[in-house]
Amino acid sequence: MQDTSKQYDNVITTCRDLFVKKMSDYGSAWRILRLPSLTDQIFIKAQRIRGLQQNDVQKVDEGQESEFIGIINYCIMALIQLEKGVVEQPDLSVEEATELYDKQIAVTKQLMLNKNHDYGEAWRDMRVSSLTDLILQKLLRVKQIEDNKGKTLVSEGIDANYQDMVNYAVFALIHLRN
């Protein structure tokens, strides 16, 4: 489990570094995005990964890794939006956004550690394609919850689904890097 924590941190360092660089380039323009827009961005990335896994020919020279990083960062943005709400104008400095990013990652990593303990690192025996499918399934669930105006009868909320997607994407990146 110690290896998992270190590997998780290494993946998140890559994702966080890109997030900070894009914040420096673009500011917090993403703060205007409503949750369904973020969900759709994540969906596009997951669909692209699935296409890369299934298709023999690739016409854009970007692999799965950059798309999984995008899924992680968009999910963290969505979690921040859930906490802070959507705004009409960018309102966060790089430092504020990074602090919120770190807060969401800490909660999401703790969830992973708890589940990883209970499931006995079952993800290590999973294929990257299965992790991709699980992310797509979570996305379809989130879209349904969004269509239901956030109401669920017995299901976990949108935040838990975004957190699971982050963790599945981290696991996929760990697999791809090994």
C-alpha positions in Angstrom: 0.0 0.0 0.0 3.0 2.3 0.6 3.9 2.0 -3.1 0.4 2.9 -4.1 0.5 6.1 -2.0 3.9 7.1 -3.6 2.8 6.2 -7.1 -0.5 8.2 -6.5 1.5 11.2 -5.4 3.8 11.0 -8.4 0.8 10.9 -10.8 -0.8 13.8 -9.0 2.4 15.9 -9.1 2.3 15.6 -12.9 -1.4 16.6 -13.1 -1.0 19.4 -10.6 2.0 20.9 -12.4 0.0 21.0 -15.6 -3.0 22.5 -13.8 -0.7 25.3 -12.3 0.9 26.0 -15.7 -2.5 26.3 -17.4 -3.8 28.5 -14.6 -0.8 30.8 -15.3 -1.6 30.8 -19.0 -5.4 31.1 -18.9 -6.3 32.2 -15.4 -9.4 30.6 -13.8 -11.5 30.9 -17.0 -12.8 27.4 -16.2 -14.7 28.8 -13.2 -17.5 29.9 -15.6 -18.1 26.3 -16.6 -21.3 24.7 -15.3 -21.1 21.1 -14.0 -22.7 19.5 -17.2 -20.0 21.3 -19.3 -17.2 19.8 -17.2 -18.9 16.4 -17.3 -19.0 16.6 -21.0 -15.3 17.6 -21.2 -14.5 14.5 -19.1 -16.8 12.4 -21.3 -15.0 13.5 -24.5 -11.6 12.6 -23.0 -12.8 9.2 -21.8 -14.4 8.5 -25.2 -11.1 9.4 -26.9 -9.2 7.0 -24.6 -11.6 4.2 -25.4 -11.1 5.0 -29.1 -7.3 4.9 -28.7 -7.7 1.5 -27.0 -9.9 0.1 -29.8 -8.7 1.7 -33.0 -5.7 0.6 -34.9 -5.1 4.0 -36.5 -4.6 7.2 -34.5 -4.8 10.5 -36.3 -3.9 12.9 -33.5 -0.5 12.4 -31.9 -1.5 12.4 -28.3 -1.8 9.2 -26.2 -3.9 8.0 -23.4 -1.7 9.5 -20.7 -2.5 13.1 -21.5 -6.2 12.3 -21.7 -6.2 10.6 -18.3 -4.4 13.7 -16.9 -7.1 15.8 -18.4 -9.8 13.6 -16.7 -8.1 14.1 -13.4 -7.8 17.9 -13.7 -11.4 18.4 -15.0 -12.7 16.2 -12.2 -10.9 18.4 -9.6 -12.3 21.5 -11.3 -15.8 20.0 -11.0 -15.2 19.2 -7.3 -14.1 22.8 -6.8 -17.2 24.0 -8.7 -19.4 21.9 -6.5 -17.8 23.5 -3.4 -17.6 27.1 -4.6 -20.4 27.4 -7.2 -20.1 28.6 -10.8 -19.2 32.3 -11.4 -19.7 34.7 -14.3 -16.1 35.9 -14.3 -12.8 34.2 -13.4 -12.2 34.9 -9.7 -9.3 32.8 -8.5 -5.6 33.5 -8.4 -3.2 30.7 -9.2 -2.4 30.4 -5.5 -6.1 30.2 -4.5 -6.9 27.6 -7.2 -3.9 25.5 -6.3 -4.9 25.5 -2.7 -8.4 24.3 -3.6 -6.9 21.7 -6.0 -4.7 20.4 -3.1 -7.7 20.3 -0.8 -9.8 18.2 -3.2 -6.9 15.9 -4.0 -6.3 15.3 -0.3 -9.9 14.2 0.2 -9.9 12.1 -2.9 -6.7 10.4 -2.0 -8.0 9.5 1.4 -11.0 8.0 -0.2 -8.7 5.9 -2.4 -6.6 4.8 0.6 -9.8 3.7 2.5 -11.2 1.8 -0.5 -7.8 0.4 -1.4 -7.5 -1.0 2.1 -11.0 -2.6 1.9 -10.6 -3.9 -1.7 -7.0 -5.2 -1.2 -5.5 -3.3 -4.2 -7.8 -5.2 -6.6 -7.2 -2.4 -9.2 -3.6 -3.7 -9.7 -5.1 -6.8 -11.5 -7.4 -4.7 -13.6 -6.8 -3.7 -17.2 -6.5 0.0 -18.3 -9.4 -0.7 -20.6 -11.6 -1.7 -17.7 -10.6 1.4 -15.8 -11.6 3.4 -18.8 -15.0 1.6 -18.9 -15.6 2.3 -15.2 -14.8 6.0 -15.8 -17.4 6.1 -18.7 -19.9 4.3 -16.5 -19.4 6.9 -13.7 -19.8 9.7 -16.4 -23.1 8.2 -17.5 -24.3 8.1 -13.9 -23.3 11.7 -13.3 -25.1 12.8 -16.5 -28.2 11.0 -15.2 -27.9 12.7 -11.8 -27.5 16.0 -13.6 -30.5 15.4 -15.7 -32.4 14.6 -12.5 -31.4 18.0 -11.1 -29.1 16.4 -8.6 -31.7 14.2 -6.9 -31.0 10.6 -6.1 -33.0 8.0 -4.2 -30.3 5.7 -3.0 -27.1 6.6 -4.9 -24.0 8.5 -3.9 -23.8 12.0 -5.1 -22.0 13.6 -8.0 -18.9 14.4 -5.8 -18.3 10.7 -5.0 -18.5 9.9 -8.7 -15.9 12.6 -9.6 -13.7 11.3 -6.9 -13.9 7.8 -8.1 -13.1 8.9 -11.7 -10.0 10.7 -10.4 -8.9 7.5 -8.6 -9.6 5.3 -11.6 -7.6 7.7 -13.8 -4.7 7.7 -11.4 -4.7 3.9 -11.4 -4.7 3.8 -15.2 -1.7 6.2 -15.3 0.2 4.1 -12.7 -0.5 1.0 -15.0 0.6 3.0 -18.1 3.8 4.1 -16.5 4.8 0.6 -15.4 
